[in-house]
Amino acid sequence: MDYERIEKLVLKAKQNDKAAKEDIIKSFNPYILTISKNTHIYGYEFEDIKNECYKTVLCCKFFKG
């Protein structure tokens, strides 16, 4: 993972750049899919877990001003 690129995207995302947020999600997608496939929570389906992971990435502290 190119951390310098991620840092630049985070700075843009802090300024509400939607494309930057989408690029960050794409960068973390392989990790999110792996976590989602290996996590089993009663009452949650794969898509539910995957969406929670996306939500968590977008709510991370580096997006807060």
N, CA, C, O and CB atoms as a CASP TS submission, in Angstrom:
PFRMAT TS
TARGET T0000
AUTHOR 0000-0000-0000
METHOD Language model
MODEL 1
PARENT N/A
ATOM      1  N   MET     1       0.844  -1.171   0.000  1.00  0.00           N
ATOM      2  CA  MET     1       0.000   0.000   0.000  1.00  0.00           C
ATOM      3  C   MET     1       0.892   1.238   0.000  1.00  0.00           C
ATOM      4  O   MET     1       1.870   1.314   0.743  1.00  0.00           O
ATOM      5  CB  MET     1      -0.962  -0.004   1.217  1.00  0.00           C
ATOM      6  N   ASP     2       0.545   2.187  -0.830  1.00  0.00           N
ATOM      7  CA  ASP     2       1.302   3.427  -0.962  1.00  0.00           C
ATOM      8  C   ASP     2       0.802   4.430   0.087  1.00  0.00           C
ATOM      9  O   ASP     2      -0.199   5.117  -0.120  1.00  0.00           O
ATOM     10  CB  ASP     2       1.168   4.014  -2.407  1.00  0.00           C
ATOM     11  N   TYR     3       1.518   4.498   1.214  1.00  0.00           N
ATOM     12  CA  TYR     3       1.072   5.320   2.332  1.00  0.00           C
ATOM     13  C   TYR     3       1.089   6.811   2.019  1.00  0.00           C
ATOM     14  O   TYR     3       0.250   7.554   2.529  1.00  0.00           O
ATOM     15  CB  TYR     3       1.930   5.051   3.534  1.00  0.00           C
ATOM     16  N   GLU     4       2.014   7.255   1.203  1.00  0.00           N
ATOM     17  CA  GLU     4       2.046   8.677   0.832  1.00  0.00           C
ATOM     18  C   GLU     4       0.793   9.048   0.053  1.00  0.00           C
ATOM     19  O   GLU     4       0.213  10.114   0.260  1.00  0.00           O
ATOM     20  CB  GLU     4       3.307   8.999  -0.003  1.00  0.00           C
ATOM     21  N   ARG     5       0.379   8.149  -0.855  1.00  0.00           N
ATOM     22  CA  ARG     5      -0.840   8.372  -1.629  1.00  0.00           C
ATOM     23  C   ARG     5      -2.061   8.410  -0.710  1.00  0.00           C
ATOM     24  O   ARG     5      -2.946   9.251  -0.868  1.00  0.00           O
ATOM     25  CB  ARG     5      -1.009   7.274  -2.698  1.00  0.00           C
ATOM     26  N   ILE     6      -2.093   7.490   0.251  1.00  0.00           N
ATOM     27  CA  ILE     6      -3.210   7.450   1.209  1.00  0.00           C
ATOM     28  C   ILE     6      -3.252   8.743   2.022  1.00  0.00           C
ATOM     29  O   ILE     6      -4.326   9.301   2.249  1.00  0.00           O
ATOM     30  CB  ILE     6      -3.080   6.222   2.157  1.00  0.00           C
ATOM     31  N   GLU     7      -2.095   9.216   2.458  1.00  0.00           N
ATOM     32  CA  GLU     7      -2.053  10.456   3.235  1.00  0.00           C
ATOM     33  C   GLU     7      -2.580  11.638   2.424  1.00  0.00           C
ATOM     34  O   GLU     7      -3.303  12.481   2.956  1.00  0.00           O
ATOM     35  CB  GLU     7      -0.623  10.741   3.705  1.00  0.00           C
ATOM     36  N   LYS     8      -2.226  11.704   1.151  1.00  0.00           N
ATOM     37  CA  LYS     8      -2.736  12.778   0.287  1.00  0.00           C
ATOM     38  C   LYS     8      -4.244  12.660   0.112  1.00  0.00           C
ATOM     39  O   LYS     8      -4.962  13.660   0.124  1.00  0.00           O
ATOM     40  CB  LYS     8      -2.043  12.744  -1.086  1.00  0.00           C
ATOM     41  N   LEU     9      -4.716  11.426  -0.052  1.00  0.00           N
ATOM     42  CA  LEU     9      -6.155  11.219  -0.197  1.00  0.00           C
ATOM     43  C   LEU     9      -6.899  11.604   1.080  1.00  0.00           C
ATOM     44  O   LEU     9      -7.997  12.156   1.022  1.00  0.00           O
ATOM     45  CB  LEU     9      -6.448   9.760  -0.556  1.00  0.00           C
ATOM     46  N   VAL    10      -6.301  11.314   2.220  1.00  0.00           N
ATOM     47  CA  VAL    10      -6.933  11.666   3.494  1.00  0.00           C
ATOM     48  C   VAL    10      -7.058  13.182   3.623  1.00  0.00           C
ATOM     49  O   VAL    10      -8.089  13.687   4.068  1.00  0.00           O
ATOM     50  CB  VAL    10      -6.126  11.092   4.681  1.00  0.00           C
ATOM     51  N   LEU    11      -6.017  13.902   3.236  1.00  0.00           N
ATOM     52  CA  LEU    11      -6.088  15.361   3.299  1.00  0.00           C
ATOM     53  C   LEU    11      -7.204  15.894   2.400  1.00  0.00           C
ATOM     54  O   LEU    11      -7.916  16.826   2.773  1.00  0.00           O
ATOM     55  CB  LEU    11      -4.740  15.981   2.894  1.00  0.00           C
ATOM     56  N   LYS    12      -7.350  15.304   1.230  1.00  0.00           N
ATOM     57  CA  LYS    12      -8.429  15.707   0.330  1.00  0.00           C
ATOM     58  C   LYS    12      -9.793  15.310   0.903  1.00  0.00           C
ATOM     59  O   LYS    12     -10.760  16.063   0.795  1.00  0.00           O
ATOM     60  CB  LYS    12      -8.230  15.073  -1.062  1.00  0.00           C
ATOM     61  N   ALA    13      -9.863  14.132   1.509  1.00  0.00           N
ATOM     62  CA  ALA    13     -11.119  13.656   2.078  1.00  0.00           C
ATOM     63  C   ALA    13     -11.574  14.542   3.230  1.00  0.00           C
ATOM     64  O   ALA    13     -12.772  14.744   3.428  1.00  0.00           O
ATOM     65  CB  ALA    13     -10.972  12.215   2.554  1.00  0.00           C
ATOM     66  N   LYS    14     -10.618  15.070   3.990  1.00  0.00           N
ATOM     67  CA  LYS    14     -10.959  15.993   5.078  1.00  0.00           C
ATOM     68  C   LYS    14     -11.633  17.254   4.555  1.00  0.00           C
ATOM     69  O   LYS    14     -12.358  17.930   5.286  1.00  0.00           O
ATOM     70  CB  LYS    14      -9.708  16.367   5.866  1.00  0.00           C
ATOM     71  N   GLN    15     -11.390  17.563   3.290  1.00  0.00           N
ATOM     72  CA  GLN    15     -12.001  18.731   2.652  1.00  0.00           C
ATOM     73  C   GLN    15     -13.263  18.325   1.877  1.00  0.00           C
ATOM     74  O   GLN    15     -13.718  19.044   0.987  1.00  0.00           O
ATOM     75  CB  GLN    15     -10.988  19.421   1.705  1.00  0.00           C
ATOM     76  N   ASN    16     -13.815  17.163   2.232  1.00  0.00           N
ATOM     77  CA  ASN    16     -15.050  16.627   1.636  1.00  0.00           C
ATOM     78  C   ASN    16     -14.930  16.301   0.161  1.00  0.00           C
ATOM     79  O   ASN    16     -15.891  16.471  -0.589  1.00  0.00           O
ATOM     80  CB  ASN    16     -16.164  17.601   1.824  1.00  0.00           C
ATOM     81  N   ASP    17     -13.770  15.839  -0.266  1.00  0.00           N
ATOM     82  CA  ASP    17     -13.578  15.402  -1.643  1.00  0.00           C
ATOM     83  C   ASP    17     -14.108  13.972  -1.764  1.00  0.00           C
ATOM     84  O   ASP    17     -13.491  13.030  -1.268  1.00  0.00           O
ATOM     85  CB  ASP    17     -12.067  15.488  -2.067  1.00  0.00           C
ATOM     86  N   LYS    18     -15.247  13.822  -2.422  1.00  0.00           N
ATOM     87  CA  LYS    18     -15.905  12.520  -2.541  1.00  0.00           C
ATOM     88  C   LYS    18     -15.037  11.510  -3.296  1.00  0.00           C
ATOM     89  O   LYS    18     -14.986  10.337  -2.924  1.00  0.00           O
ATOM     90  CB  LYS    18     -17.251  12.677  -3.246  1.00  0.00           C
ATOM     91  N   ALA    19     -14.369  11.952  -4.333  1.00  0.00           N
ATOM     92  CA  ALA    19     -13.511  11.060  -5.116  1.00  0.00           C
ATOM     93  C   ALA    19     -12.364  10.518  -4.261  1.00  0.00           C
ATOM     94  O   ALA    19     -11.979   9.359  -4.410  1.00  0.00           O
ATOM     95  CB  ALA    19     -12.951  11.796  -6.348  1.00  0.00           C
ATOM     96  N   ALA    20     -11.824  11.336  -3.378  1.00  0.00           N
ATOM     97  CA  ALA    20     -10.746  10.890  -2.494  1.00  0.00           C
ATOM     98  C   ALA    20     -11.248   9.817  -1.535  1.00  0.00           C
ATOM     99  O   ALA    20     -10.548   8.839  -1.273  1.00  0.00           O
ATOM    100  CB  ALA    20     -10.165  12.077  -1.707  1.00  0.00           C
ATOM    101  N   LYS    21     -12.455   9.996  -1.012  1.00  0.00           N
ATOM    102  CA  LYS    21     -13.029   9.000  -0.112  1.00  0.00           C
ATOM    103  C   LYS    21     -13.234   7.680  -0.852  1.00  0.00           C
ATOM    104  O   LYS    21     -12.973   6.610  -0.302  1.00  0.00           O
ATOM    105  CB  LYS    21     -14.366   9.502   0.476  1.00  0.00           C
ATOM    106  N   GLU    22     -13.694   7.753  -2.078  1.00  0.00           N
ATOM    107  CA  GLU    22     -13.899   6.542  -2.874  1.00  0.00           C
ATOM    108  C   GLU    22     -12.571   5.836  -3.149  1.00  0.00           C
ATOM    109  O   GLU    22     -12.496   4.608  -3.122  1.00  0.00           O
ATOM    110  CB  GLU    22     -14.599   6.885  -4.199  1.00  0.00           C
ATOM    111  N   ASP    23     -11.528   6.619  -3.412  1.00  0.00           N
ATOM    112  CA  ASP    23     -10.205   6.030  -3.655  1.00  0.00           C
ATOM    113  C   ASP    23      -9.660   5.347  -2.399  1.00  0.00           C
ATOM    114  O   ASP    23      -9.007   4.307  -2.486  1.00  0.00           O
ATOM    115  CB  ASP    23      -9.221   7.112  -4.133  1.00  0.00           C
ATOM    116  N   ILE    24      -9.927   5.929  -1.245  1.00  0.00           N
ATOM    117  CA  ILE    24      -9.490   5.313   0.010  1.00  0.00           C
ATOM    118  C   ILE    24     -10.208   3.986   0.202  1.00  0.00           C
ATOM    119  O   ILE    24      -9.593   2.988   0.578  1.00  0.00           O
ATOM    120  CB  ILE    24      -9.755   6.255   1.216  1.00  0.00           C
ATOM    121  N   ILE    25     -11.506   3.976  -0.057  1.00  0.00           N
ATOM    122  CA  ILE    25     -12.278   2.735   0.055  1.00  0.00           C
ATOM    123  C   ILE    25     -11.729   1.680  -0.897  1.00  0.00           C
ATOM    124  O   ILE    25     -11.596   0.516  -0.519  1.00  0.00           O
ATOM    125  CB  ILE    25     -13.771   2.993  -0.240  1.00  0.00           C
ATOM    126  N   LYS    26     -11.409   2.072  -2.120  1.00  0.00           N
ATOM    127  CA  LYS    26     -10.846   1.123  -3.089  1.00  0.00           C
ATOM    128  C   LYS    26      -9.502   0.584  -2.603  1.00  0.00           C
ATOM    129  O   LYS    26      -9.190  -0.589  -2.809  1.00  0.00           O
ATOM    130  CB  LYS    26     -10.679   1.793  -4.468  1.00  0.00           C
ATOM    131  N   SER    27      -8.721   1.426  -1.968  1.00  0.00           N
ATOM    132  CA  SER    27      -7.409   0.993  -1.468  1.00  0.00           C
ATOM    133  C   SER    27      -7.540  -0.035  -0.353  1.00  0.00           C
ATOM    134  O   SER    27      -6.727  -0.954  -0.254  1.00  0.00           O
ATOM    135  CB  SER    27      -6.612   2.194  -0.968  1.00  0.00           C
ATOM    136  N   PHE    28      -8.564   0.118   0.489  1.00  0.00           N
ATOM    137  CA  PHE    28      -8.749  -0.786   1.611  1.00  0.00           C
ATOM    138  C   PHE    28      -9.643  -1.971   1.272  1.00  0.00           C
ATOM    139  O   PHE    28      -9.829  -2.856   2.107  1.00  0.00           O
ATOM    140  CB  PHE    28      -9.325  -0.038   2.775  1.00  0.00           C
ATOM    141  N   ASN    29     -10.199  -2.008   0.070  1.00  0.00           N
ATOM    142  CA  ASN    29     -11.143  -3.043  -0.315  1.00  0.00           C
ATOM    143  C   ASN    29     -10.602  -4.472  -0.127  1.00  0.00           C
ATOM    144  O   ASN    29     -11.331  -5.314   0.398  1.00  0.00           O
ATOM    145  CB  ASN    29     -11.539  -2.840  -1.747  1.00  0.00           C
ATOM    146  N   PRO    30      -9.364  -4.782  -0.528  1.00  0.00           N
ATOM    147  CA  PRO    30      -8.881  -6.158  -0.305  1.00  0.00           C
ATOM    148  C   PRO    30      -8.875  -6.556   1.169  1.00  0.00           C
ATOM    149  O   PRO    30      -9.205  -7.692   1.507  1.00  0.00           O
ATOM    150  CB  PRO    30      -7.479  -6.309  -0.868  1.00  0.00           C
ATOM    151  N   TYR    31      -8.505  -5.633   2.039  1.00  0.00           N
ATOM    152  CA  TYR    31      -8.489  -5.909   3.471  1.00  0.00           C
ATOM    153  C   TYR    31      -9.905  -6.099   3.995  1.00  0.00           C
ATOM    154  O   TYR    31     -10.168  -6.995   4.797  1.00  0.00           O
ATOM    155  CB  TYR    31      -7.789  -4.776   4.232  1.00  0.00           C
ATOM    156  N   ILE    32     -10.811  -5.249   3.534  1.00  0.00           N
ATOM    157  CA  ILE    32     -12.204  -5.323   3.966  1.00  0.00           C
ATOM    158  C   ILE    32     -12.828  -6.646   3.541  1.00  0.00           C
ATOM    159  O   ILE    32     -13.554  -7.268   4.316  1.00  0.00           O
ATOM    160  CB  ILE    32     -13.009  -4.148   3.395  1.00  0.00           C
ATOM    161  N   LEU    33     -12.551  -7.075   2.323  1.00  0.00           N
ATOM    162  CA  LEU    33     -13.108  -8.342   1.862  1.00  0.00           C
ATOM    163  C   LEU    33     -12.574  -9.511   2.676  1.00  0.00           C
ATOM    164  O   LEU    33     -13.330 -10.419   3.020  1.00  0.00           O
ATOM    165  CB  LEU    33     -12.797  -8.551   0.387  1.00  0.00           C
ATOM    166  N   THR    34     -11.295  -9.500   2.986  1.00  0.00           N
ATOM    167  CA  THR    34     -10.696 -10.570   3.790  1.00  0.00           C
ATOM    168  C   THR    34     -11.315 -10.616   5.181  1.00  0.00           C
ATOM    169  O   THR    34     -11.674 -11.685   5.675  1.00  0.00           O
ATOM    170  CB  THR    34      -9.175 -10.376   3.896  1.00  0.00           C
ATOM    171  N   ILE    35     -11.436  -9.462   5.802  1.00  0.00           N
ATOM    172  CA  ILE    35     -12.029  -9.404   7.141  1.00  0.00           C
ATOM    173  C   ILE    35     -13.473  -9.877   7.090  1.00  0.00           C
ATOM    174  O   ILE    35     -13.909 -10.642   7.949  1.00  0.00           O
ATOM    175  CB  ILE    35     -11.953  -7.972   7.717  1.00  0.00           C
ATOM    176  N   SER    36     -14.212  -9.427   6.093  1.00  0.00           N
ATOM    177  CA  SER    36     -15.624  -9.778   5.978  1.00  0.00           C
ATOM    178  C   SER    36     -15.827 -11.279   5.773  1.00  0.00           C
ATOM    179  O   SER    36     -16.759 -11.867   6.321  1.00  0.00           O
ATOM    180  CB  SER    36     -16.257  -9.011   4.830  1.00  0.00           C
ATOM    181  N   LYS    37     -14.951 -11.889   4.981  1.00  0.00           N
ATOM    182  CA  LYS    37     -15.062 -13.334   4.727  1.00  0.00           C
ATOM    183  C   LYS    37     -14.731 -14.154   5.971  1.00  0.00           C
ATOM    184  O   LYS    37     -15.283 -15.238   6.164  1.00  0.00           O
ATOM    185  CB  LYS    37     -14.136 -13.743   3.578  1.00  0.00           C
ATOM    186  N   ASN    38     -13.841 -13.649   6.809  1.00  0.00           N
ATOM    187  CA  ASN    38     -13.374 -14.408   7.970  1.00  0.00           C
ATOM    188  C   ASN    38     -14.097 -14.060   9.262  1.00  0.00           C
ATOM    189  O   ASN    38     -13.742 -14.577  10.322  1.00  0.00           O
ATOM    190  CB  ASN    38     -11.912 -14.186   8.155  1.00  0.00           C
ATOM    191  N   THR    39     -15.096 -13.201   9.196  1.00  0.00           N
ATOM    192  CA  THR    39     -15.830 -12.784  10.380  1.00  0.00           C
ATOM    193  C   THR    39     -17.233 -13.367  10.338  1.00  0.00           C
ATOM    194  O   THR    39     -17.933 -13.260   9.331  1.00  0.00           O
ATOM    195  CB  THR    39     -15.880 -11.245  10.485  1.00  0.00           C
ATOM    196  N   HIS    40     -17.631 -13.976  11.428  1.00  0.00           N
ATOM    197  CA  HIS    40     -18.970 -14.560  11.516  1.00  0.00           C
ATOM    198  C   HIS    40     -19.662 -13.996  12.752  1.00  0.00           C
ATOM    199  O   HIS    40     -19.234 -14.235  13.882  1.00  0.00           O
ATOM    200  CB  HIS    40     -18.907 -16.126  11.574  1.00  0.00           C
ATOM    201  N   ILE    41     -20.726 -13.252  12.524  1.00  0.00           N
ATOM    202  CA  ILE    41     -21.510 -12.677  13.607  1.00  0.00           C
ATOM    203  C   ILE    41     -22.948 -13.127  13.395  1.00  0.00           C
ATOM    204  O   ILE    41     -23.515 -12.939  12.319  1.00  0.00           O
ATOM    205  CB  ILE    41     -21.392 -11.102  13.649  1.00  0.00           C
ATOM    206  N   TYR    42     -23.520 -13.711  14.410  1.00  0.00           N
ATOM    207  CA  TYR    42     -24.882 -14.209  14.307  1.00  0.00           C
ATOM    208  C   TYR    42     -25.826 -13.063  13.908  1.00  0.00           C
ATOM    209  O   TYR    42     -25.832 -12.004  14.536  1.00  0.00           O
ATOM    210  CB  TYR    42     -25.329 -14.852  15.650  1.00  0.00           C
ATOM    211  N   GLY    43     -26.609 -13.289  12.872  1.00  0.00           N
ATOM    212  CA  GLY    43     -27.573 -12.297  12.413  1.00  0.00           C
ATOM    213  C   GLY    43     -27.031 -11.355  11.344  1.00  0.00           C
ATOM    214  O   GLY    43     -27.781 -10.553  10.788  1.00  0.00           O
ATOM    215  N   TYR    44     -25.748 -11.443  11.055  1.00  0.00           N
ATOM    216  CA  TYR    44     -25.132 -10.602  10.036  1.00  0.00           C
ATOM    217  C   TYR    44     -24.738 -11.459   8.837  1.00  0.00           C
ATOM    218  O   TYR    44     -24.207 -12.559   8.985  1.00  0.00           O
ATOM    219  CB  TYR    44     -23.899  -9.856  10.607  1.00  0.00           C
ATOM    220  N   GLU    45     -25.005 -10.939   7.673  1.00  0.00           N
ATOM    221  CA  GLU    45     -24.561 -11.594   6.454  1.00  0.00           C
ATOM    222  C   GLU    45     -23.261 -10.938   5.988  1.00  0.00           C
ATOM    223  O   GLU    45     -22.844  -9.909   6.518  1.00  0.00           O
ATOM    224  CB  GLU    45     -25.655 -11.518   5.348  1.00  0.00           C
ATOM    225  N   PHE    46     -22.638 -11.546   5.000  1.00  0.00           N
ATOM    226  CA  PHE    46     -21.371 -11.042   4.457  1.00  0.00           C
ATOM    227  C   PHE    46     -21.477  -9.564   4.086  1.00  0.00           C
ATOM    228  O   PHE    46     -20.603  -8.772   4.439  1.00  0.00           O
ATOM    229  CB  PHE    46     -20.953 -11.861   3.227  1.00  0.00           C
ATOM    230  N   GLU    47     -22.538  -9.190   3.378  1.00  0.00           N
ATOM    231  CA  GLU    47     -22.705  -7.799   2.934  1.00  0.00           C
ATOM    232  C   GLU    47     -22.852  -6.846   4.115  1.00  0.00           C
ATOM    233  O   GLU    47     -22.359  -5.719   4.066  1.00  0.00           O
ATOM    234  CB  GLU    47     -23.925  -7.677   2.017  1.00  0.00           C
ATOM    235  N   ASP    48     -23.526  -7.287   5.174  1.00  0.00           N
ATOM    236  CA  ASP    48     -23.676  -6.459   6.376  1.00  0.00           C
ATOM    237  C   ASP    48     -22.319  -6.156   7.003  1.00  0.00           C
ATOM    238  O   ASP    48     -22.016  -5.017   7.359  1.00  0.00           O
ATOM    239  CB  ASP    48     -24.586  -7.158   7.401  1.00  0.00           C
ATOM    240  N   ILE    49     -21.519  -7.198   7.127  1.00  0.00           N
ATOM    241  CA  ILE    49     -20.191  -7.031   7.734  1.00  0.00           C
ATOM    242  C   ILE    49     -19.319  -6.144   6.852  1.00  0.00           C
ATOM    243  O   ILE    49     -18.607  -5.272   7.349  1.00  0.00           O
ATOM    244  CB  ILE    49     -19.509  -8.406   7.954  1.00  0.00           C
ATOM    245  N   LYS    50     -19.379  -6.369   5.551  1.00  0.00           N
ATOM    246  CA  LYS    50     -18.594  -5.566   4.610  1.00  0.00           C
ATOM    247  C   LYS    50     -18.986  -4.089   4.714  1.00  0.00           C
ATOM    248  O   LYS    50     -18.116  -3.219   4.736  1.00  0.00           O
ATOM    249  CB  LYS    50     -18.795  -6.075   3.161  1.00  0.00           C
ATOM    250  N   ASN    51     -20.275  -3.807   4.777  1.00  0.00           N
ATOM    251  CA  ASN    51     -20.730  -2.420   4.889  1.00  0.00           C
ATOM    252  C   ASN    51     -20.307  -1.787   6.208  1.00  0.00           C
ATOM    253  O   ASN    51     -19.984  -0.600   6.252  1.00  0.00           O
ATOM    254  CB  ASN    51     -22.242  -2.352   4.749  1.00  0.00           C
ATOM    255  N   GLU    52     -20.308  -2.571   7.282  1.00  0.00           N
ATOM    256  CA  GLU    52     -19.828  -2.051   8.562  1.00  0.00           C
ATOM    257  C   GLU    52     -18.346  -1.699   8.487  1.00  0.00           C
ATOM    258  O   GLU    52     -17.908  -0.715   9.082  1.00  0.00           O
ATOM    259  CB  GLU    52     -20.071  -3.074   9.681  1.00  0.00           C
ATOM    260  N   CYS    53     -17.581  -2.497   7.760  1.00  0.00           N
ATOM    261  CA  CYS    53     -16.148  -2.206   7.576  1.00  0.00           C
ATOM    262  C   CYS    53     -15.961  -0.902   6.801  1.00  0.00           C
ATOM    263  O   CYS    53     -15.133  -0.070   7.169  1.00  0.00           O
ATOM    264  CB  CYS    53     -15.444  -3.372   6.835  1.00  0.00           C
ATOM    265  N   TYR    54     -16.729  -0.731   5.734  1.00  0.00           N
ATOM    266  CA  TYR    54     -16.644   0.517   4.966  1.00  0.00           C
ATOM    267  C   TYR    54     -16.995   1.712   5.846  1.00  0.00           C
ATOM    268  O   TYR    54     -16.325   2.744   5.810  1.00  0.00           O
ATOM    269  CB  TYR    54     -17.580   0.467   3.739  1.00  0.00           C
ATOM    270  N   LYS    55     -18.042   1.560   6.626  1.00  0.00           N
ATOM    271  CA  LYS    55     -18.475   2.640   7.517  1.00  0.00           C
ATOM    272  C   LYS    55     -17.375   2.988   8.519  1.00  0.00           C
ATOM    273  O   LYS    55     -17.132   4.157   8.818  1.00  0.00           O
ATOM    274  CB  LYS    55     -19.767   2.241   8.262  1.00  0.00           C
ATOM    275  N   THR    56     -16.719   1.946   9.030  1.00  0.00           N
ATOM    276  CA  THR    56     -15.655   2.156  10.001  1.00  0.00           C
ATOM    277  C   THR    56     -14.481   2.906   9.379  1.00  0.00           C
ATOM    278  O   THR    56     -13.921   3.806  10.005  1.00  0.00           O
ATOM    279  CB  THR    56     -15.184   0.820  10.566  1.00  0.00           C
ATOM    280  N   VAL    57     -14.109   2.545   8.161  1.00  0.00           N
ATOM    281  CA  VAL    57     -13.011   3.246   7.483  1.00  0.00           C
ATOM    282  C   VAL    57     -13.363   4.726   7.309  1.00  0.00           C
ATOM    283  O   VAL    57     -12.524   5.598   7.535  1.00  0.00           O
ATOM    284  CB  VAL    57     -12.711   2.594   6.101  1.00  0.00           C
ATOM    285  N   LEU    58     -14.593   5.001   6.911  1.00  0.00           N
ATOM    286  CA  LEU    58     -14.986   6.395   6.684  1.00  0.00           C
ATOM    287  C   LEU    58     -15.150   7.184   7.966  1.00  0.00           C
ATOM    288  O   LEU    58     -15.098   8.413   7.945  1.00  0.00           O
ATOM    289  CB  LEU    58     -16.266   6.444   5.911  1.00  0.00           C
ATOM    290  N   CYS    59     -15.349   6.495   9.088  1.00  0.00           N
ATOM    291  CA  CYS    59     -15.516   7.182  10.366  1.00  0.00           C
ATOM    292  C   CYS    59     -14.212   7.267  11.160  1.00  0.00           C
ATOM    293  O   CYS    59     -14.196   7.791  12.274  1.00  0.00           O
ATOM    294  CB  CYS    59     -16.571   6.479  11.195  1.00  0.00           C
ATOM    295  N   CYS    60     -13.134   6.759  10.599  1.00  0.00           N
ATOM    296  CA  CYS    60     -11.849   6.770  11.298  1.00  0.00           C
ATOM    297  C   CYS    60     -11.448   8.182  11.676  1.00  0.00           C
ATOM    298  O   CYS    60     -11.893   9.159  11.073  1.00  0.00           O
ATOM    299  CB  CYS    60     -10.763   6.133  10.434  1.00  0.00           C
ATOM    300  N   LYS    61     -10.621   8.265  12.661  1.00  0.00           N
ATOM    301  CA  LYS    61     -10.200   9.538  13.200  1.00  0.00           C
ATOM    302  C   LYS    61      -9.534  10.438  12.172  1.00  0.00           C
ATOM    303  O   LYS    61      -9.607  11.661  12.290  1.00  0.00           O
ATOM    304  CB  LYS    61      -9.276   9.314  14.336  1.00  0.00           C
ATOM    305  N   PHE    62      -8.876   9.851  11.151  1.00  0.00           N
ATOM    306  CA  PHE    62      -8.177  10.717  10.192  1.00  0.00           C
ATOM    307  C   PHE    62      -9.131  11.486   9.306  1.00  0.00           C
ATOM    308  O   PHE    62      -8.687  12.355   8.556  1.00  0.00           O
ATOM    309  CB  PHE    62      -7.247   9.899   9.333  1.00  0.00           C
ATOM    310  N   PHE    63     -10.438  11.203   9.358  1.00  0.00           N
ATOM    311  CA  PHE    63     -11.396  11.993   8.595  1.00  0.00           C
ATOM    312  C   PHE    63     -11.963  13.136   9.412  1.00  0.00           C
ATOM    313  O   PHE    63     -12.589  14.042   8.862  1.00  0.00           O
ATOM    314  CB  PHE    63     -12.517  11.116   8.098  1.00  0.00           C
ATOM    315  N   LYS    64     -11.756  13.105  10.694  1.00  0.00           N
ATOM    316  CA  LYS    64     -12.276  14.172  11.562  1.00  0.00           C
ATOM    317  C   LYS    64     -11.362  15.389  11.462  1.00  0.00           C
ATOM    318  O   LYS    64     -10.137  15.262  11.450  1.00  0.00           O
ATOM    319  CB  LYS    64     -12.388  13.687  13.048  1.00  0.00           C
ATOM    320  N   GLY    65     -11.961  16.542  11.391  1.00  0.00           N
ATOM    321  CA  GLY    65     -11.215  17.773  11.244  1.00  0.00           C
ATOM    322  C   GLY    65     -10.460  18.103  12.477  1.00  0.00           C
ATOM    323  O   GLY    65      -9.769  19.121  12.524  1.00  0.00           O
TER
END
